[in-house]
Amino acid sequence: MRADRPSATATLIAAATVFLARDPRVADLVPPGAAELCARCLEAVSPLRLAAVNALSTPALRWVARLAERATVPGLLLHFILRKRWIEEAVRAGLAEGCDEVVVVGAGFDTLAARLAPEFPRVRLTEIDHPATQRAKRVVAEAENLRFIAADLARVRLQDVFTAGPHAVFVIEGLLMYLTEAEIAALFSAVTRRVVFTQVEPAPDGRSRFHNATPLVNGLLKLWGEPFKSALPRGDAPRLLGRFGLRLRDLADSEMLRARYLAPSGRQDLVLAKGELVVVAER
């Protein structure tokens, strides 16, 4: 990403949250309050960007956004929301089991910490992210138990800017695929009790990408300066985590997300992006 502007991926996910919250087919899957916070983040980045999302969210123009999605990664927007639901459930489970701290690494415009803050006033919540992205986030999200640490984790180690307590849940969503193996190792070394993370699984051709991505995606990632640098074969997860004293607790792929969140309401035929894992591990 460019040093002077927020992450394109963070902006896309915020726009997806606002867009889907206004789609009657799936609006109930967006956590309460998330779309409002995301809209405020987009406005802080650029009022014109929010205006564009508002326009594309109308019934008359919704097809334009859907067409763009089909041309890149079909089902990506809904995938974003379902993986966030799974992550939130895992974090809440950690809090119920005695964790007293939540650390969101590479938070982007994610709303989880901001929404948990008033509900869990005794839990310490920390967001760590690139300064350009965090600048817009600080404007719209604040709470006594929520703090922000600006850091470019491609240049500095997490341990050099932050130390978590022994009972922390780390969230590393939508970040690891942009990091090298050495950078990933540095992040996992900082984890104390539990971590919830996402990572792409290698496609059949061995490349790090969503499995149903179109050729257009690679060009866009290069244009944005956010190419994928790593991936995780699911069979390698226990071995990888074991290197850092972590054990695999749970893992979800697109079909598990479909079964949990879409099938019970008869929406199992909705298209989802394929090729990303959501993983929970602990010490």
Secondary structure, 3 states (H helix, E strand, C coil): CCCCCCCHHHHHHHHHHHHHHCCCCCHHHCCCCHHHHHHHHHHHHCHHHHHHHHHHCCCCCHHHHHHHHHCCCCCHHHHHHHHHHHHHHHHHHHHHCCCCEEEEECCCCCCHHHHHHHHCCCCEEEEEECHHHHHHHHHHCCECCEEEEECCCCCCCHHHCCCCCCCEEEEECCCHHHCCHHHHHHHHHHCCCEEEEEEECCCCCCCCCCCCCCHHHHHHHHHHCCCCCCCCCHHHHHHHHHCCCCEEEEEECHHHHHHHHHHHHCCCCCCCCCCEEEEEEEC
